[in-house]
Amino acid sequence: VVSVVSCRLCLTMHFSVQMWSVGNYHWYLKQEIRLPHEGLLGMMWDPERLYRIHFLTSDGHYIWVDFCWTVDQSKGHCEENSATVGVIDGAKVLLTPFKYQIVPPPMAAQTLTLPCSVNQIAFCPSPCCDNMLVLTSDNTITLFKQNKSQHNDMVGFRTIWPPLSLVASTSLDACLPPSRYMLRRLIWWRMDTLLGVVWQLESGSDCIMELSFQVVESSETMAVEIRHQCHVEMPILQLDTNADTSTVVVEFVDGSIMKYNSARRFDDVPFVLPWQPIDGQAVVLPLPCPRIETAVLGGEEVVLGLSDWARFYVNGKEVVRDCTSFAVHDEFILLTTHSRTCRFIPLSCSLENLTSLVTDDMNGVLSESIRQVERGSRIVTVVSGGNKVVLQCGCV
C-alpha cells in the first residue's frame, strides 16, 4: 500500500510531498519531495504506469516522477560484509546486520535518527561495507562509520555488532548546480567518491555527477566538490555499481544499457559507452527494469535485470518469466519465482546454458538446486561467504 500526502512546511517555505507505505502493521515515510515555495497546484497517480506521479506547480512547471522499490543493503563479497540492511522510516534508519541477527522491521538492531526525513542510503564499498551515507530531504548528506576496533565477540547467544556513529555531515546545496530536483540514485562508488543523477533545467537532460568528499579534521563537517559531470541525452532509469569490479552500469528509460567511464584526469571528460558483451552486440533490455545488477557469469561480467512484469534478463536475454526477486551470492545467482521456489544458479555456468531455465529443465546442464518457499516470498539479502538467505513473505 502506497499513499501520498501533501503539506506545507511554514518554517522553510516549501511544499512537501510525502510517500507513505505500510508493512508489518507499521506506516513508513519513505520519500519526501520538497518543492519550491511557489506551491503545488495538483498531483495525481498515473492511471497506467505503476508508481508514476504527475505534479503541476503554480509557476507553470509540469513534473512527472517514477518511483521504484529497492533494498538498501551493504555490498561486497568479503568477510567484513555483515549483510546489513537499512530501512527508511521517516527521519530514522532501521539497521540490521542479518549475518548476525534476524530482526524484522519495524524493529531493528540499531536505529539512526536524523534531523529530517531520509530519502536515500548509500553503503560503503569493500572493505568497510557497513559504513554508510544518508541523504535527507533537506539535501544534507551525513556520514556514519562503524568502529572496527570492537570485534564481533560472542556473549552467550548474542553477537556484539559494532554500532555506527555519526562522523560528519554537510549540505549539498553549495556544491551542486542550481536545480529544483535533488540528487537521486546515490551510490558510494569509491572510498572518496560518490555518484548520483541530477536533472538540470538549463540543458533539459540528466547529468551523472561524480562527487569527491573528505571529512574535515577536528570538525563534524565534510568537504564535497564536483569532480566530473557527464551529460546524457536520455533520462536515466537506474544506476548501479559492482562492489567487486567497481563497474558502473547505467540503464536508460528505453532499456538501453551503458557503462560509465570516469575521467582519468581532472581536465578530461567522463563518458558512457554501450555495454558490449563478448559477442559484440549492444545490450538492450526488452522492458525497463527497476532492479539491475552486474555479476561475473562464466568469466564474463553480465547485466542482470528484473522488470515489473516478473521478467528476468541476463544481458538483455529473457531467462525466467515468473521471477519475483533475485540476488547475487559469491557462487550463485538466487531467484524466487511465482511458483513458490527459490533457485540457485551457479556463477560458473555459461550464458548460453541459462536459456534452459525457460523450459524448466531440472536435469539440464545447470544442475541447479531448488527449494520450496512460502507464497509471495522475496529475497531481502544473502550473506556473503555463508549459506544464509533472508526472505520476506509477501503477507507482511
C-alpha positions in Angstrom: 0.0 0.0 0.0 1.4 3.4 -1.0 -0.1 6.7 0.0 0.8 10.3 -1.0 0.1 13.3 1.1 1.0 17.0 0.6 1.7 19.5 3.3 3.3 22.9 3.6 6.4 23.5 5.7 6.0 27.0 7.0 9.4 27.4 8.5 11.3 26.6 5.3 8.7 28.0 2.8 8.5 24.7 0.9 5.7 22.4 -0.1 6.4 18.8 0.8 5.0 15.7 -1.0 5.4 12.6 1.2 5.1 9.0 0.2 4.0 6.6 2.9 3.9 2.8 2.8 2.6 0.2 5.2 4.2 -3.1 6.1 4.0 -5.4 9.1 1.3 -3.2 10.5 3.5 -0.1 10.5 3.4 3.0 8.4 6.7 4.1 6.9 7.5 7.5 5.5 9.7 6.5 2.5 10.2 9.7 0.5 9.7 13.4 0.9 9.9 15.7 -2.1 10.3 19.4 -1.3 9.0 21.8 -3.9 9.7 25.5 -4.1 7.5 27.9 -2.2 5.6 28.8 -5.4 3.3 26.0 -4.4 1.7 22.9 -5.8 -1.5 23.2 -7.9 -2.2 19.5 -8.2 -0.9 16.0 -8.4 -2.2 12.6 -9.4 -1.2 9.0 -9.9 -0.7 7.8 -13.4 -3.6 5.6 -14.4 -1.5 3.2 -16.4 2.1 3.4 -15.2 2.8 1.9 -11.8 4.4 4.3 -9.2 4.4 7.3 -11.5 3.1 10.6 -10.1 2.3 13.8 -12.0 2.8 17.3 -10.5 1.8 20.7 -11.6 3.3 23.7 -9.8 1.9 27.2 -9.7 4.9 28.6 -11.6 3.9 26.6 -14.7 6.2 23.6 -14.4 4.9 20.1 -15.1 6.8 17.3 -13.5 6.4 13.5 -13.5 8.3 11.2 -11.2 8.8 7.5 -11.4 9.4 5.6 -8.1 10.6 2.0 -7.7 11.2 -0.3 -4.7 14.8 -1.0 -3.8 16.6 -2.8 -0.9 19.3 -0.7 0.7 22.0 -3.2 1.7 25.7 -3.5 2.2 27.6 -4.9 -0.8 30.8 -6.8 -1.2 31.9 -10.4 -1.3 34.2 -10.2 1.7 34.3 -11.2 5.3 33.7 -7.7 6.5 30.2 -7.6 4.9 27.6 -8.1 7.6 24.7 -8.2 5.2 23.4 -5.0 6.7 20.0 -3.8 5.5 18.8 -0.2 6.1 15.0 0.5 6.2 13.9 4.1 5.8 11.3 5.1 8.4 10.8 8.9 8.2 13.7 10.6 10.0 15.0 7.2 11.1 17.1 4.5 9.5 16.5 1.0 10.9 19.7 -1.1 10.6 20.0 -4.9 11.0 23.2 -7.0 10.2 21.5 -10.2 9.0 24.8 -12.0 9.2 24.5 -11.9 13.0 20.9 -11.1 13.8 17.4 -11.7 12.3 15.4 -8.6 13.3 12.3 -7.8 11.1 11.3 -4.2 10.7 9.9 -2.1 12.3 12.3 -3.5 14.9 16.0 -3.1 14.3 19.4 -3.9 15.8 20.2 -0.1 15.7 18.2 3.0 14.9 19.8 6.1 13.5 17.9 9.3 13.9 18.4 12.3 11.6 17.1 15.9 11.8 14.6 15.4 9.0 13.2 12.6 6.8 15.6 10.3 5.0 15.4 9.9 1.2 18.4 7.7 0.3 21.0 5.4 1.8 24.4 4.5 0.3 26.7 1.9 1.7 30.5 2.0 1.5 32.4 -0.3 -0.9 34.7 -3.0 0.3 36.3 -3.4 2.8 34.3 -1.0 5.0 30.9 -2.4 3.8 28.9 -1.3 6.9 29.8 2.4 6.7 27.0 4.4 5.2 25.9 7.8 3.8 22.4 9.1 4.3 20.8 11.8 2.2 17.9 13.6 3.8 15.1 15.7 2.3 16.8 19.0 3.0 19.7 17.9 0.7 22.1 17.2 3.6 24.4 14.2 3.4 25.5 12.5 6.7 28.4 10.1 7.2 28.1 7.2 9.6 31.0 4.9 10.4 31.5 1.7 12.3 34.2 1.3 15.0 36.1 -1.7 13.7 38.2 -1.8 16.9 35.3 -3.5 18.6 35.4 -7.1 17.4 32.4 -9.4 16.9 32.7 -11.4 20.1 30.1 -14.0 21.2 28.4 -13.3 24.5 26.1 -16.1 25.4 23.8 -16.4 22.4 24.2 -12.8 21.3 26.6 -11.4 18.9 28.1 -7.9 19.5 27.9 -5.9 16.3 29.8 -2.6 16.5 27.2 0.1 16.1 27.5 3.0 13.7 28.2 6.5 14.9 27.8 9.9 13.3 31.1 11.3 11.8 30.2 14.3 9.8 27.5 16.0 7.7 27.2 18.8 5.1 24.7 20.4 2.8 25.0 19.6 -1.0 23.3 22.9 -1.9 26.6 24.7 -2.1 28.4 22.3 -4.4 25.6 21.1 -6.7 24.4 23.3 -9.7 21.1 25.2 -9.1 18.2 22.8 -9.7 14.8 22.2 -8.2 15.5 18.5 -8.3 17.5 16.6 -5.7 20.3 14.2 -6.3 19.0 10.7 -6.9 20.4 7.2 -7.4 23.1 8.0 -4.8 26.0 5.5 -4.9 29.1 5.3 -2.7 31.4 4.3 -5.6 34.9 4.5 -4.2 36.2 5.4 -0.8 36.3 9.1 -1.6 33.8 9.2 -4.5 30.0 9.5 -4.8 27.9 9.1 -7.9 24.4 10.4 -8.4 22.0 11.7 -11.1 20.6 15.2 -11.3 18.1 16.7 -13.8 19.4 20.0 -15.0 16.9 22.7 -16.1 19.4 24.5 -18.3 20.2 21.5 -20.5 16.9 19.8 -20.1 18.7 16.4 -19.5 20.0 14.1 -16.9 23.6 14.5 -15.7 25.7 12.0 -13.8 27.5 13.8 -11.0 30.8 12.5 -9.7 31.5 14.0 -6.3 34.6 13.8 -4.2 34.4 14.2 -0.4 36.6 14.1 2.6 36.0 14.7 6.3 37.4 17.9 7.7 39.7 17.2 10.5 38.7 18.2 14.0 35.2 19.1 12.7 31.9 17.3 12.1 31.7 18.5 8.5 32.7 17.3 5.1 34.2 19.0 2.1 32.3 18.0 -1.1 33.1 19.1 -4.6 32.1 18.2 -8.1 34.9 16.2 -9.7 33.2 15.4 -13.1 29.9 15.9 -14.8 28.6 13.6 -17.6 25.6 14.8 -19.6 23.4 12.2 -21.3 20.7 12.6 -23.9 18.1 10.3 -22.4 16.6 10.2 -18.9 18.3 7.7 -16.6 16.2 5.0 -15.0 18.7 3.2 -12.9 22.4 3.5 -11.8 24.3 0.6 -10.1 27.8 -0.4 -9.4 29.6 -3.7 -8.8 31.3 -3.7 -5.4 33.9 -6.1 -6.6 34.8 -4.9 -10.1 33.8 -1.2 -9.5 31.9 -1.3 -12.8 29.2 1.3 -13.1 26.2 0.3 -15.2 23.6 2.9 -16.4 20.1 2.0 -17.6 18.1 4.4 -19.6 14.3 4.6 -19.8 14.3 2.8 -23.2 16.1 -0.2 -21.7 19.5 0.5 -23.2 22.5 -0.4 -21.0 25.7 1.6 -20.9 28.9 1.7 -18.9 30.1 4.8 -17.1 33.7 5.7 -17.6 35.2 8.2 -15.3 37.8 10.7 -16.5 41.4 9.8 -15.5 42.5 13.4 -15.2 40.7 16.4 -13.9 40.6 18.1 -17.3 39.3 15.0 -19.1 35.6 14.5 -19.7 33.8 11.3 -18.5 31.6 9.4 -20.9 29.2 6.5 -21.3 29.6 3.7 -23.8 27.2 0.9 -24.8 27.6 -2.2 -22.8 29.0 -4.8 -25.2 29.4 -8.4 -24.2 31.8 -10.9 -25.8 29.5 -11.3 -28.8 29.8 -7.6 -29.6 26.1 -6.9 -29.5 24.9 -3.9 -27.5 22.7 -4.9 -24.5 19.1 -3.6 -24.6 16.5 -4.8 -22.0 13.2 -5.5 -23.7 11.3 -4.0 -20.8 12.5 -1.3 -18.3 14.0 -2.9 -15.2 13.8 -1.0 -11.9 16.2 -3.6 -10.5 19.5 -4.2 -12.2 22.9 -5.6 -11.0 26.0 -6.9 -12.6 27.7 -10.3 -11.9 30.6 -12.3 -13.3 28.9 -15.3 -15.0 31.1 -17.9 -16.7 34.1 -15.5 -16.6 32.1 -12.6 -18.3 30.6 -9.7 -16.5 26.9 -9.5 -17.4 23.9 -7.3 -16.6 21.0 -8.8 -14.6 17.6 -7.1 -14.8 14.2 -7.7 -13.3 11.2 -5.9 -14.8 7.9 -5.1 -13.1 6.3 -7.9 -15.1 8.5 -10.6 -13.5 10.8 -11.0 -16.5 14.4 -11.8 -15.5 17.0 -10.8 -18.1 20.7 -11.6 -18.5 22.4 -9.3 -21.0 19.0 -8.5 -22.5 18.0 -12.2 -23.0 15.0 -13.4 -21.2 15.8 -16.3 -18.8 12.9 -16.6 -16.4 9.3 -15.4 -16.9 8.0 -15.6 -13.3 10.8 -14.2 -11.3 9.8 -12.1 -8.2 13.3 -11.3 -6.9 17.0 -12.1 -7.3 20.3 -11.7 -5.5 23.9 -12.4 -6.3 25.9 -14.6 -4.0 29.6 -15.5 -4.0 28.9 -18.6 -6.0 25.3 -18.4 -7.1 22.5 -16.3 -8.6 19.4 -16.7 -6.4 15.9 -16.4 -7.9 12.5 -16.6 -6.3 9.5 -17.3 -8.6 5.7 -17.2 -8.6 5.8 -21.0 -8.3 7.0 -20.7 -4.7 10.5 -21.8 -5.4 14.0 -20.4 -4.8 16.5 -21.4 -7.4 20.3 -21.4 -7.1 22.2 -20.9 -10.4 26.0 -21.4 -10.2 28.0 -18.5 -11.5 30.3 -21.0 -13.3 27.5 -21.5 -15.9 27.9 -20.0 -19.3 25.4 -17.5 -20.7 24.2 -20.0 -23.4 23.1 -22.6 -20.8 20.9 -20.2 -18.9 18.2 -20.3 -21.6 17.3 -23.9 -20.4 15.6 -22.3 -17.4 12.8 -21.2 -19.6 11.8 -24.8 -20.2 12.2 -25.7 -16.6 14.7 -28.4 -17.5 15.6 -29.6 -13.9 18.1 -32.2 -15.2 19.9 -29.9 -17.6 23.5 -28.8 -17.7 22.9 -26.3 -14.9 22.3 -28.9 -12.2 20.6 -26.1 -10.2 19.2 -26.6 -6.7 15.6 -25.8 -5.9 14.0 -25.1 -2.6 10.3 -24.6 -1.8 9.5 -21.2 -0.1 6.3 -19.6 1.2 4.0 -18.0 -1.3 5.0 -14.4 -2.0 8.5 -14.7 -0.6 11.1 -12.3 -1.9 14.8 -12.2 -1.3 16.0 -9.4 1.1 19.7 -10.2 1.2 22.2 -13.1 1.2 25.2 -13.5 3.5 28.5 -13.4 1.7 30.7 -16.4 2.4 27.8 -18.3 4.1 24.7 -20.2 3.3 22.1 -17.9 4.8 19.3 -16.3 2.6 16.9 -13.8 4.2 13.4 -13.8 2.7 10.4 -11.7 3.4 6.9 -13.1 3.0 4.5 -11.1 0.9 1.9 -11.1 3.6 4.0 -8.6 5.7 
